[in-house]
Structure formats: C-alpha cells, structure tokens
Amino acid sequence: MNPAGLRVPPLAALAVGVALWFVPTAVQRVLWLTSGGDTVNFDVVLLSRWLAAALLLGFVLAVEERPLSSVGVRAPRPRDVLITAGLAVLTLVASVVLYTVLAGGGSGEESESGQIMAGLSVVQSVHLIVNAAIVEELFFRGFLMERVIDLTRRVWPAALVSYVVFVGSHVPGSGWATTLTMVAVGSALFVGLYWLRRNLPLCVGAHAITNLLILANA
C-alpha cells in the first residue's frame, strides 16, 4: 500500500526500519559468540547503535529520496524548547516519585540495564544519554511515527504504535518496575511532543533530560 505515492511504500519502509533497529542486536550477538560468552564491549555496542542510525538516515535520503524533515528534523522554536525543558524536568521528577512509590525505591541494578549502568564511567554515561536520546527518538518517533502516519493518514495510530513498541522494548533489559514507571511516563511525553509538534530535536532534548538519572550511577 502506497497511499502517498511515495518512492518507497510505508510498509516497506517500516520493514527496513525494523531490520536496521536490530543491527546493534546482531552486532552484540556476534561479539558475544566471538568472545566466548564474555562481557560485550559497551562502547562497541553504542557505536553499533550510531551505525544503525546512520544507515536509517542514509535510507531516508538515498533510497526514499526524502528530506530530513520527513523524520521530524527541523529547527524548533525557542518557546517550544523552553516548554519542553520544563515538561521534561517535571516528567523526570514524576517518574522517580512513581517508581519510588510503586517499586519501593530500589536501585534497579538487578535488571540487565541496571547492572550495565552501574559500571559506567561519567563519560560512558554521558555517551549513553546522548546515544539513547538521538538513536531511539530517530527510530521510534521521527521514523516510526512518520511512516505510520504516511500509512494511516492519522496521527493517533502512529502515537499508539510508537508508545506500545517503545515501552514494550524496554521490558527485557529494564524489567517491569522501571518500564511501567520511568519508561512509561517518559514515553508519554516523547510521543505527546511529537504528536503536537512533529519536531525530532524537541523529543531528543526531552529524552536526554529524563535520562539524566543515568549519571547518578556513574
């Protein structure tokens, strides 16, 4: 189905996006097998995520032949930046309070992600924050939402798909407690921002702010 008369039908584009999202997973699996089951190099994993993001942008520009604005890359208005920053801080506080109330305020280090973050340096933590904000927002908001909008001609199905897939994808690594509190609350902000503004840099900034807790583990 190609309702917008695009060079690449939305369903095909989404299939490519899914495949590229799993590039880091494939890299991790190869590294794990070649290392004999030892711990995978964290920096290499992040580099593989940058690679996936670069490949996705290359697909948009060279294969779809669409501008970066087709994945929400456009300059935000200063007023929107200030509002977004304020909302992100409030979201961070709300998610921490909710986690403390519902999960007992544990450190979360028992989860796979928690164990990884507990061993990061400050530099690695900053790299993780920037990487997660840019790569995840590009895939889950800028690309996924826009291509579902192309497919359905509506924003709400795109928002619903983005929210469910994003939150669900965090369960294996972060565990249910963190996912249903911090991730669920933060994702509501990211999806809502993109719904209202269709602006990827705003979502990236909000994501980075809500992930500042990662520095507490450094």
Biotite code that builds the C-alpha atoms (Angstrom):
import biotite.structure as struc

atoms = struc.array([
    struc.Atom([0.000, 0.000, 0.000], chain_id="A", res_id=1, res_name="MET", atom_name="CA", element="C"),
    struc.Atom([1.435, 3.347, -1.043], chain_id="A", res_id=2, res_name="ASN", atom_name="CA", element="C"),
    struc.Atom([-1.289, 5.955, -0.336], chain_id="A", res_id=3, res_name="PRO", atom_name="CA", element="C"),
    struc.Atom([1.031, 8.940, -0.535], chain_id="A", res_id=4, res_name="ALA", atom_name="CA", element="C"),
    struc.Atom([2.579, 7.960, -3.866], chain_id="A", res_id=5, res_name="GLY", atom_name="CA", element="C"),
    struc.Atom([5.987, 7.737, -2.231], chain_id="A", res_id=6, res_name="LEU", atom_name="CA", element="C"),
    struc.Atom([9.087, 6.207, -3.785], chain_id="A", res_id=7, res_name="ARG", atom_name="CA", element="C"),
    struc.Atom([9.125, 3.513, -1.068], chain_id="A", res_id=8, res_name="VAL", atom_name="CA", element="C"),
    struc.Atom([5.732, 2.317, 0.266], chain_id="A", res_id=9, res_name="PRO", atom_name="CA", element="C"),
    struc.Atom([5.300, 2.972, 4.012], chain_id="A", res_id=10, res_name="PRO", atom_name="CA", element="C"),
    struc.Atom([5.054, -0.725, 4.879], chain_id="A", res_id=11, res_name="LEU", atom_name="CA", element="C"),
    struc.Atom([8.300, -1.468, 3.057], chain_id="A", res_id=12, res_name="ALA", atom_name="CA", element="C"),
    struc.Atom([9.971, 1.494, 4.748], chain_id="A", res_id=13, res_name="ALA", atom_name="CA", element="C"),
    struc.Atom([8.795, 0.270, 8.141], chain_id="A", res_id=14, res_name="LEU", atom_name="CA", element="C"),
    struc.Atom([10.219, -3.180, 7.399], chain_id="A", res_id=15, res_name="ALA", atom_name="CA", element="C"),
    struc.Atom([13.591, -1.605, 6.637], chain_id="A", res_id=16, res_name="VAL", atom_name="CA", element="C"),
    struc.Atom([13.402, 0.433, 9.837], chain_id="A", res_id=17, res_name="GLY", atom_name="CA", element="C"),
    struc.Atom([12.732, -2.688, 11.905], chain_id="A", res_id=18, res_name="VAL", atom_name="CA", element="C"),
    struc.Atom([15.645, -4.501, 10.273], chain_id="A", res_id=19, res_name="ALA", atom_name="CA", element="C"),
    struc.Atom([18.019, -1.608, 10.940], chain_id="A", res_id=20, res_name="LEU", atom_name="CA", element="C"),
    struc.Atom([16.862, -1.331, 14.559], chain_id="A", res_id=21, res_name="TRP", atom_name="CA", element="C"),
    struc.Atom([18.110, -4.887, 15.132], chain_id="A", res_id=22, res_name="PHE", atom_name="CA", element="C"),
    struc.Atom([21.570, -4.191, 13.683], chain_id="A", res_id=23, res_name="VAL", atom_name="CA", element="C"),
    struc.Atom([23.007, -3.482, 17.187], chain_id="A", res_id=24, res_name="PRO", atom_name="CA", element="C"),
    struc.Atom([21.419, -6.693, 18.474], chain_id="A", res_id=25, res_name="THR", atom_name="CA", element="C"),
    struc.Atom([23.123, -8.642, 15.698], chain_id="A", res_id=26, res_name="ALA", atom_name="CA", element="C"),
    struc.Atom([26.441, -6.955, 16.474], chain_id="A", res_id=27, res_name="VAL", atom_name="CA", element="C"),
    struc.Atom([26.072, -7.807, 20.168], chain_id="A", res_id=28, res_name="GLN", atom_name="CA", element="C"),
    struc.Atom([25.329, -11.433, 19.332], chain_id="A", res_id=29, res_name="ARG", atom_name="CA", element="C"),
    struc.Atom([28.380, -11.722, 17.082], chain_id="A", res_id=30, res_name="VAL", atom_name="CA", element="C"),
    struc.Atom([30.605, -10.113, 19.715], chain_id="A", res_id=31, res_name="LEU", atom_name="CA", element="C"),
    struc.Atom([29.210, -12.391, 22.406], chain_id="A", res_id=32, res_name="TRP", atom_name="CA", element="C"),
    struc.Atom([29.854, -15.502, 20.316], chain_id="A", res_id=33, res_name="LEU", atom_name="CA", element="C"),
    struc.Atom([33.365, -14.456, 19.283], chain_id="A", res_id=34, res_name="THR", atom_name="CA", element="C"),
    struc.Atom([34.318, -13.544, 22.856], chain_id="A", res_id=35, res_name="SER", atom_name="CA", element="C"),
    struc.Atom([33.291, -16.934, 24.171], chain_id="A", res_id=36, res_name="GLY", atom_name="CA", element="C"),
    struc.Atom([30.440, -15.549, 26.222], chain_id="A", res_id=37, res_name="GLY", atom_name="CA", element="C"),
    struc.Atom([32.461, -12.834, 27.952], chain_id="A", res_id=38, res_name="ASP", atom_name="CA", element="C"),
    struc.Atom([31.026, -9.354, 28.577], chain_id="A", res_id=39, res_name="THR", atom_name="CA", element="C"),
    struc.Atom([30.450, -7.424, 25.361], chain_id="A", res_id=40, res_name="VAL", atom_name="CA", element="C"),
    struc.Atom([32.334, -4.128, 24.966], chain_id="A", res_id=41, res_name="ASN", atom_name="CA", element="C"),
    struc.Atom([29.862, -1.378, 25.879], chain_id="A", res_id=42, res_name="PHE", atom_name="CA", element="C"),
    struc.Atom([31.456, 1.245, 23.643], chain_id="A", res_id=43, res_name="ASP", atom_name="CA", element="C"),
    struc.Atom([31.218, -1.060, 20.631], chain_id="A", res_id=44, res_name="VAL", atom_name="CA", element="C"),
    struc.Atom([27.520, -1.592, 21.331], chain_id="A", res_id=45, res_name="VAL", atom_name="CA", element="C"),
    struc.Atom([26.913, 2.161, 21.336], chain_id="A", res_id=46, res_name="LEU", atom_name="CA", element="C"),
    struc.Atom([28.899, 2.534, 18.128], chain_id="A", res_id=47, res_name="LEU", atom_name="CA", element="C"),
    struc.Atom([26.680, -0.106, 16.517], chain_id="A", res_id=48, res_name="SER", atom_name="CA", element="C"),
    struc.Atom([23.646, 1.976, 17.507], chain_id="A", res_id=49, res_name="ARG", atom_name="CA", element="C"),
    struc.Atom([25.178, 5.042, 15.838], chain_id="A", res_id=50, res_name="TRP", atom_name="CA", element="C"),
    struc.Atom([25.759, 2.883, 12.778], chain_id="A", res_id=51, res_name="LEU", atom_name="CA", element="C"),
    struc.Atom([22.103, 1.822, 12.725], chain_id="A", res_id=52, res_name="ALA", atom_name="CA", element="C"),
    struc.Atom([21.006, 5.464, 12.965], chain_id="A", res_id=53, res_name="ALA", atom_name="CA", element="C"),
    struc.Atom([23.369, 6.470, 10.144], chain_id="A", res_id=54, res_name="ALA", atom_name="CA", element="C"),
    struc.Atom([22.061, 3.658, 7.955], chain_id="A", res_id=55, res_name="LEU", atom_name="CA", element="C"),
    struc.Atom([18.488, 4.738, 8.632], chain_id="A", res_id=56, res_name="LEU", atom_name="CA", element="C"),
    struc.Atom([19.237, 8.331, 7.650], chain_id="A", res_id=57, res_name="LEU", atom_name="CA", element="C"),
    struc.Atom([21.014, 7.053, 4.549], chain_id="A", res_id=58, res_name="GLY", atom_name="CA", element="C"),
    struc.Atom([17.931, 5.036, 3.675], chain_id="A", res_id=59, res_name="PHE", atom_name="CA", element="C"),
    struc.Atom([15.692, 8.090, 4.074], chain_id="A", res_id=60, res_name="VAL", atom_name="CA", element="C"),
    struc.Atom([17.924, 10.352, 1.984], chain_id="A", res_id=61, res_name="LEU", atom_name="CA", element="C"),
    struc.Atom([19.226, 7.982, -0.688], chain_id="A", res_id=62, res_name="ALA", atom_name="CA", element="C"),
    struc.Atom([16.566, 5.279, -1.079], chain_id="A", res_id=63, res_name="VAL", atom_name="CA", element="C"),
    struc.Atom([13.336, 7.024, -0.111], chain_id="A", res_id=64, res_name="GLU", atom_name="CA", element="C"),
    struc.Atom([14.746, 10.277, -1.518], chain_id="A", res_id=65, res_name="GLU", atom_name="CA", element="C"),
    struc.Atom([13.017, 12.268, 1.174], chain_id="A", res_id=66, res_name="ARG", atom_name="CA", element="C"),
    struc.Atom([14.340, 15.216, 3.203], chain_id="A", res_id=67, res_name="PRO", atom_name="CA", element="C"),
    struc.Atom([15.322, 15.020, 6.873], chain_id="A", res_id=68, res_name="LEU", atom_name="CA", element="C"),
    struc.Atom([12.113, 16.873, 7.673], chain_id="A", res_id=69, res_name="SER", atom_name="CA", element="C"),
    struc.Atom([10.321, 13.621, 6.767], chain_id="A", res_id=70, res_name="SER", atom_name="CA", element="C"),
    struc.Atom([11.660, 12.232, 10.061], chain_id="A", res_id=71, res_name="VAL", atom_name="CA", element="C"),
    struc.Atom([11.000, 15.415, 12.013], chain_id="A", res_id=72, res_name="GLY", atom_name="CA", element="C"),
    struc.Atom([14.439, 17.009, 11.741], chain_id="A", res_id=73, res_name="VAL", atom_name="CA", element="C"),
    struc.Atom([13.659, 20.706, 11.714], chain_id="A", res_id=74, res_name="ARG", atom_name="CA", element="C"),
    struc.Atom([14.641, 23.690, 13.845], chain_id="A", res_id=75, res_name="ALA", atom_name="CA", element="C"),
    struc.Atom([12.434, 24.053, 16.943], chain_id="A", res_id=76, res_name="PRO", atom_name="CA", element="C"),
    struc.Atom([11.014, 27.364, 18.090], chain_id="A", res_id=77, res_name="ARG", atom_name="CA", element="C"),
    struc.Atom([12.750, 28.863, 21.161], chain_id="A", res_id=78, res_name="PRO", atom_name="CA", element="C"),
    struc.Atom([9.448, 28.947, 23.061], chain_id="A", res_id=79, res_name="ARG", atom_name="CA", element="C"),
    struc.Atom([8.922, 25.242, 22.399], chain_id="A", res_id=80, res_name="ASP", atom_name="CA", element="C"),
    struc.Atom([12.442, 24.490, 23.637], chain_id="A", res_id=81, res_name="VAL", atom_name="CA", element="C"),
    struc.Atom([11.764, 26.186, 26.964], chain_id="A", res_id=82, res_name="LEU", atom_name="CA", element="C"),
    struc.Atom([8.399, 24.494, 27.395], chain_id="A", res_id=83, res_name="ILE", atom_name="CA", element="C"),
    struc.Atom([9.889, 21.115, 26.500], chain_id="A", res_id=84, res_name="THR", atom_name="CA", element="C"),
    struc.Atom([12.714, 21.518, 29.009], chain_id="A", res_id=85, res_name="ALA", atom_name="CA", element="C"),
    struc.Atom([10.233, 22.352, 31.759], chain_id="A", res_id=86, res_name="GLY", atom_name="CA", element="C"),
    struc.Atom([7.989, 19.417, 30.905], chain_id="A", res_id=87, res_name="LEU", atom_name="CA", element="C"),
    struc.Atom([10.972, 17.070, 30.783], chain_id="A", res_id=88, res_name="ALA", atom_name="CA", element="C"),
    struc.Atom([12.112, 18.084, 34.268], chain_id="A", res_id=89, res_name="VAL", atom_name="CA", element="C"),
    struc.Atom([8.583, 17.600, 35.617], chain_id="A", res_id=90, res_name="LEU", atom_name="CA", element="C"),
    struc.Atom([8.406, 14.217, 33.891], chain_id="A", res_id=91, res_name="THR", atom_name="CA", element="C"),
    struc.Atom([11.725, 13.187, 35.418], chain_id="A", res_id=92, res_name="LEU", atom_name="CA", element="C"),
    struc.Atom([10.512, 14.091, 38.904], chain_id="A", res_id=93, res_name="VAL", atom_name="CA", element="C"),
    struc.Atom([7.137, 12.400, 38.378], chain_id="A", res_id=94, res_name="ALA", atom_name="CA", element="C"),
    struc.Atom([8.724, 9.195, 37.086], chain_id="A", res_id=95, res_name="SER", atom_name="CA", element="C"),
    struc.Atom([11.116, 8.998, 40.044], chain_id="A", res_id=96, res_name="VAL", atom_name="CA", element="C"),
    struc.Atom([8.266, 9.538, 42.516], chain_id="A", res_id=97, res_name="VAL", atom_name="CA", element="C"),
    struc.Atom([6.132, 6.916, 40.789], chain_id="A", res_id=98, res_name="LEU", atom_name="CA", element="C"),
    struc.Atom([8.992, 4.418, 40.767], chain_id="A", res_id=99, res_name="TYR", atom_name="CA", element="C"),
    struc.Atom([9.685, 5.069, 44.438], chain_id="A", res_id=100, res_name="THR", atom_name="CA", element="C"),
    struc.Atom([6.026, 4.543, 45.375], chain_id="A", res_id=101, res_name="VAL", atom_name="CA", element="C"),
    struc.Atom([5.318, 1.505, 43.207], chain_id="A", res_id=102, res_name="LEU", atom_name="CA", element="C"),
    struc.Atom([8.704, -0.204, 43.192], chain_id="A", res_id=103, res_name="ALA", atom_name="CA", element="C"),
    struc.Atom([9.848, 0.553, 46.706], chain_id="A", res_id=104, res_name="GLY", atom_name="CA", element="C"),
    struc.Atom([12.644, 2.879, 45.641], chain_id="A", res_id=105, res_name="GLY", atom_name="CA", element="C"),
    struc.Atom([15.120, 0.128, 44.774], chain_id="A", res_id=106, res_name="GLY", atom_name="CA", element="C"),
    struc.Atom([18.177, 0.965, 42.723], chain_id="A", res_id=107, res_name="SER", atom_name="CA", element="C"),
    struc.Atom([17.076, -1.173, 39.795], chain_id="A", res_id=108, res_name="GLY", atom_name="CA", element="C"),
    struc.Atom([20.562, -2.650, 39.486], chain_id="A", res_id=109, res_name="GLU", atom_name="CA", element="C"),
    struc.Atom([19.113, -6.152, 39.493], chain_id="A", res_id=110, res_name="GLU", atom_name="CA", element="C"),
    struc.Atom([17.922, -5.611, 35.908], chain_id="A", res_id=111, res_name="SER", atom_name="CA", element="C"),
    struc.Atom([20.245, -6.120, 32.952], chain_id="A", res_id=112, res_name="GLU", atom_name="CA", element="C"),
    struc.Atom([20.281, -2.395, 32.153], chain_id="A", res_id=113, res_name="SER", atom_name="CA", element="C"),
    struc.Atom([20.793, -1.524, 35.800], chain_id="A", res_id=114, res_name="GLY", atom_name="CA", element="C"),
    struc.Atom([23.818, -3.761, 36.078], chain_id="A", res_id=115, res_name="GLN", atom_name="CA", element="C"),
    struc.Atom([25.337, -2.244, 32.944], chain_id="A", res_id=116, res_name="ILE", atom_name="CA", element="C"),
    struc.Atom([24.741, 1.351, 34.015], chain_id="A", res_id=117, res_name="MET", atom_name="CA", element="C"),
    struc.Atom([26.126, 0.709, 37.495], chain_id="A", res_id=118, res_name="ALA", atom_name="CA", element="C"),
    struc.Atom([29.532, 0.009, 35.964], chain_id="A", res_id=119, res_name="GLY", atom_name="CA", element="C"),
    struc.Atom([29.716, 3.015, 33.638], chain_id="A", res_id=120, res_name="LEU", atom_name="CA", element="C"),
    struc.Atom([32.084, 5.928, 33.998], chain_id="A", res_id=121, res_name="SER", atom_name="CA", element="C"),
    struc.Atom([30.841, 9.514, 33.766], chain_id="A", res_id=122, res_name="VAL", atom_name="CA", element="C"),
    struc.Atom([31.995, 9.761, 30.144], chain_id="A", res_id=123, res_name="VAL", atom_name="CA", element="C"),
    struc.Atom([30.270, 6.498, 29.224], chain_id="A", res_id=124, res_name="GLN", atom_name="CA", element="C"),
    struc.Atom([27.105, 7.625, 30.997], chain_id="A", res_id=125, res_name="SER", atom_name="CA", element="C"),
    struc.Atom([27.028, 10.876, 29.031], chain_id="A", res_id=126, res_name="VAL", atom_name="CA", element="C"),
    struc.Atom([27.618, 8.910, 25.811], chain_id="A", res_id=127, res_name="HIS", atom_name="CA", element="C"),
    struc.Atom([24.745, 6.581, 26.702], chain_id="A", res_id=128, res_name="LEU", atom_name="CA", element="C"),
    struc.Atom([22.396, 9.507, 27.409], chain_id="A", res_id=129, res_name="ILE", atom_name="CA", element="C"),
    struc.Atom([23.194, 11.200, 24.092], chain_id="A", res_id=130, res_name="VAL", atom_name="CA", element="C"),
    struc.Atom([23.066, 7.918, 22.176], chain_id="A", res_id=131, res_name="ASN", atom_name="CA", element="C"),
    struc.Atom([19.749, 6.824, 23.632], chain_id="A", res_id=132, res_name="ALA", atom_name="CA", element="C"),
    struc.Atom([18.155, 10.233, 23.092], chain_id="A", res_id=133, res_name="ALA", atom_name="CA", element="C"),
    struc.Atom([19.181, 10.566, 19.449], chain_id="A", res_id=134, res_name="ILE", atom_name="CA", element="C"),
    struc.Atom([19.008, 6.979, 18.231], chain_id="A", res_id=135, res_name="VAL", atom_name="CA", element="C"),
    struc.Atom([15.806, 5.955, 19.995], chain_id="A", res_id=136, res_name="GLU", atom_name="CA", element="C"),
    struc.Atom([13.936, 9.127, 19.124], chain_id="A", res_id=137, res_name="GLU", atom_name="CA", element="C"),
    struc.Atom([15.017, 8.872, 15.486], chain_id="A", res_id=138, res_name="LEU", atom_name="CA", element="C"),
    struc.Atom([13.725, 5.309, 15.211], chain_id="A", res_id=139, res_name="PHE", atom_name="CA", element="C"),
    struc.Atom([10.634, 5.438, 17.443], chain_id="A", res_id=140, res_name="PHE", atom_name="CA", element="C"),
    struc.Atom([9.383, 8.975, 16.855], chain_id="A", res_id=141, res_name="ARG", atom_name="CA", element="C"),
    struc.Atom([10.869, 10.508, 13.716], chain_id="A", res_id=142, res_name="GLY", atom_name="CA", element="C"),
    struc.Atom([10.793, 7.385, 11.552], chain_id="A", res_id=143, res_name="PHE", atom_name="CA", element="C"),
    struc.Atom([8.196, 5.045, 13.060], chain_id="A", res_id=144, res_name="LEU", atom_name="CA", element="C"),
    struc.Atom([5.547, 7.677, 13.724], chain_id="A", res_id=145, res_name="MET", atom_name="CA", element="C"),
    struc.Atom([6.013, 9.451, 10.397], chain_id="A", res_id=146, res_name="GLU", atom_name="CA", element="C"),
    struc.Atom([5.813, 6.259, 8.357], chain_id="A", res_id=147, res_name="ARG", atom_name="CA", element="C"),
    struc.Atom([2.735, 5.044, 10.240], chain_id="A", res_id=148, res_name="VAL", atom_name="CA", element="C"),
    struc.Atom([1.195, 8.476, 9.591], chain_id="A", res_id=149, res_name="ILE", atom_name="CA", element="C"),
    struc.Atom([2.012, 8.004, 5.892], chain_id="A", res_id=150, res_name="ASP", atom_name="CA", element="C"),
    struc.Atom([0.287, 4.632, 6.035], chain_id="A", res_id=151, res_name="LEU", atom_name="CA", element="C"),
    struc.Atom([-2.846, 5.571, 8.022], chain_id="A", res_id=152, res_name="THR", atom_name="CA", element="C"),
    struc.Atom([-3.110, 9.318, 7.315], chain_id="A", res_id=153, res_name="ARG", atom_name="CA", element="C"),
    struc.Atom([-3.731, 9.769, 11.054], chain_id="A", res_id=154, res_name="ARG", atom_name="CA", element="C"),
    struc.Atom([-1.507, 10.701, 13.975], chain_id="A", res_id=155, res_name="VAL", atom_name="CA", element="C"),
    struc.Atom([-3.163, 8.747, 16.780], chain_id="A", res_id=156, res_name="TRP", atom_name="CA", element="C"),
    struc.Atom([-2.380, 5.245, 15.396], chain_id="A", res_id=157, res_name="PRO", atom_name="CA", element="C"),
    struc.Atom([1.247, 6.332, 14.983], chain_id="A", res_id=158, res_name="ALA", atom_name="CA", element="C"),
    struc.Atom([1.343, 7.613, 18.556], chain_id="A", res_id=159, res_name="ALA", atom_name="CA", element="C"),
    struc.Atom([-0.191, 4.400, 19.887], chain_id="A", res_id=160, res_name="LEU", atom_name="CA", element="C"),
    struc.Atom([2.195, 2.142, 17.954], chain_id="A", res_id=161, res_name="VAL", atom_name="CA", element="C"),
    struc.Atom([5.222, 4.213, 18.951], chain_id="A", res_id=162, res_name="SER", atom_name="CA", element="C"),
    struc.Atom([4.240, 4.201, 22.622], chain_id="A", res_id=163, res_name="TYR", atom_name="CA", element="C"),
    struc.Atom([3.462, 0.490, 22.879], chain_id="A", res_id=164, res_name="VAL", atom_name="CA", element="C"),
    struc.Atom([6.515, -0.673, 20.922], chain_id="A", res_id=165, res_name="VAL", atom_name="CA", element="C"),
    struc.Atom([8.895, 1.683, 22.740], chain_id="A", res_id=166, res_name="PHE", atom_name="CA", element="C"),
    struc.Atom([7.670, 0.794, 26.205], chain_id="A", res_id=167, res_name="VAL", atom_name="CA", element="C"),
    struc.Atom([7.487, -2.903, 25.402], chain_id="A", res_id=168, res_name="GLY", atom_name="CA", element="C"),
    struc.Atom([11.011, -2.980, 24.010], chain_id="A", res_id=169, res_name="SER", atom_name="CA", element="C"),
    struc.Atom([12.377, -1.875, 27.395], chain_id="A", res_id=170, res_name="HIS", atom_name="CA", element="C"),
    struc.Atom([10.896, -4.761, 29.386], chain_id="A", res_id=171, res_name="VAL", atom_name="CA", element="C"),
    struc.Atom([13.648, -7.351, 28.675], chain_id="A", res_id=172, res_name="PRO", atom_name="CA", element="C"),
    struc.Atom([16.512, -5.060, 29.665], chain_id="A", res_id=173, res_name="GLY", atom_name="CA", element="C"),
    struc.Atom([14.988, -2.737, 32.254], chain_id="A", res_id=174, res_name="SER", atom_name="CA", element="C"),
    struc.Atom([12.477, -5.013, 33.961], chain_id="A", res_id=175, res_name="GLY", atom_name="CA", element="C"),
    struc.Atom([8.810, -4.416, 34.648], chain_id="A", res_id=176, res_name="TRP", atom_name="CA", element="C"),
    struc.Atom([9.191, -1.954, 37.547], chain_id="A", res_id=177, res_name="ALA", atom_name="CA", element="C"),
    struc.Atom([11.326, 0.541, 35.647], chain_id="A", res_id=178, res_name="THR", atom_name="CA", element="C"),
    struc.Atom([9.443, 0.053, 32.385], chain_id="A", res_id=179, res_name="THR", atom_name="CA", element="C"),
    struc.Atom([5.971, 0.621, 33.843], chain_id="A", res_id=180, res_name="LEU", atom_name="CA", element="C"),
    struc.Atom([7.065, 3.723, 35.747], chain_id="A", res_id=181, res_name="THR", atom_name="CA", element="C"),
    struc.Atom([10.008, 5.670, 34.359], chain_id="A", res_id=182, res_name="MET", atom_name="CA", element="C"),
    struc.Atom([9.857, 4.419, 30.775], chain_id="A", res_id=183, res_name="VAL", atom_name="CA", element="C"),
    struc.Atom([6.071, 4.589, 30.535], chain_id="A", res_id=184, res_name="ALA", atom_name="CA", element="C"),
    struc.Atom([5.906, 8.142, 31.879], chain_id="A", res_id=185, res_name="VAL", atom_name="CA", element="C"),
    struc.Atom([8.806, 9.391, 29.791], chain_id="A", res_id=186, res_name="GLY", atom_name="CA", element="C"),
    struc.Atom([7.459, 7.777, 26.632], chain_id="A", res_id=187, res_name="SER", atom_name="CA", element="C"),
    struc.Atom([4.128, 9.546, 27.103], chain_id="A", res_id=188, res_name="ALA", atom_name="CA", element="C"),
    struc.Atom([5.998, 12.856, 26.979], chain_id="A", res_id=189, res_name="LEU", atom_name="CA", element="C"),
    struc.Atom([8.031, 11.937, 23.893], chain_id="A", res_id=190, res_name="PHE", atom_name="CA", element="C"),
    struc.Atom([5.006, 10.682, 21.965], chain_id="A", res_id=191, res_name="VAL", atom_name="CA", element="C"),
    struc.Atom([2.905, 13.665, 23.016], chain_id="A", res_id=192, res_name="GLY", atom_name="CA", element="C"),
    struc.Atom([5.592, 16.119, 21.958], chain_id="A", res_id=193, res_name="LEU", atom_name="CA", element="C"),
    struc.Atom([5.934, 14.544, 18.555], chain_id="A", res_id=194, res_name="TYR", atom_name="CA", element="C"),
    struc.Atom([2.168, 14.374, 18.124], chain_id="A", res_id=195, res_name="TRP", atom_name="CA", element="C"),
    struc.Atom([1.827, 18.095, 18.817], chain_id="A", res_id=196, res_name="LEU", atom_name="CA", element="C"),
    struc.Atom([4.993, 19.465, 17.201], chain_id="A", res_id=197, res_name="ARG", atom_name="CA", element="C"),
    struc.Atom([6.317, 16.813, 14.746], chain_id="A", res_id=198, res_name="ARG", atom_name="CA", element="C"),
    struc.Atom([9.780, 18.000, 15.795], chain_id="A", res_id=199, res_name="ASN", atom_name="CA", element="C"),
    struc.Atom([12.514, 15.437, 16.477], chain_id="A", res_id=200, res_name="LEU", atom_name="CA", element="C"),
    struc.Atom([15.049, 17.748, 18.233], chain_id="A", res_id=201, res_name="PRO", atom_name="CA", element="C"),
    struc.Atom([12.438, 18.561, 20.895], chain_id="A", res_id=202, res_name="LEU", atom_name="CA", element="C"),
    struc.Atom([11.938, 14.855, 21.594], chain_id="A", res_id=203, res_name="CYS", atom_name="CA", element="C"),
    struc.Atom([15.692, 14.257, 21.673], chain_id="A", res_id=204, res_name="VAL", atom_name="CA", element="C"),
    struc.Atom([16.158, 17.027, 24.226], chain_id="A", res_id=205, res_name="GLY", atom_name="CA", element="C"),
    struc.Atom([13.317, 15.770, 26.413], chain_id="A", res_id=206, res_name="ALA", atom_name="CA", element="C"),
    struc.Atom([14.670, 12.224, 26.237], chain_id="A", res_id=207, res_name="HIS", atom_name="CA", element="C"),
    struc.Atom([18.141, 13.359, 27.273], chain_id="A", res_id=208, res_name="ALA", atom_name="CA", element="C"),
    struc.Atom([16.802, 15.274, 30.276], chain_id="A", res_id=209, res_name="ILE", atom_name="CA", element="C"),
    struc.Atom([14.667, 12.389, 31.504], chain_id="A", res_id=210, res_name="THR", atom_name="CA", element="C"),
    struc.Atom([17.700, 10.077, 31.220], chain_id="A", res_id=211, res_name="ASN", atom_name="CA", element="C"),
    struc.Atom([19.901, 12.224, 33.457], chain_id="A", res_id=212, res_name="LEU", atom_name="CA", element="C"),
    struc.Atom([19.402, 9.692, 36.248], chain_id="A", res_id=213, res_name="LEU", atom_name="CA", element="C"),
    struc.Atom([21.923, 7.518, 34.415], chain_id="A", res_id=214, res_name="ILE", atom_name="CA", element="C"),
    struc.Atom([24.629, 9.906, 35.682], chain_id="A", res_id=215, res_name="LEU", atom_name="CA", element="C"),
    struc.Atom([23.678, 9.013, 39.254], chain_id="A", res_id=216, res_name="ALA", atom_name="CA", element="C"),
    struc.Atom([25.040, 5.523, 38.651], chain_id="A", res_id=217, res_name="ASN", atom_name="CA", element="C"),
    struc.Atom([28.401, 6.768, 37.362], chain_id="A", res_id=218, res_name="ALA", atom_name="CA", element="C"),
])
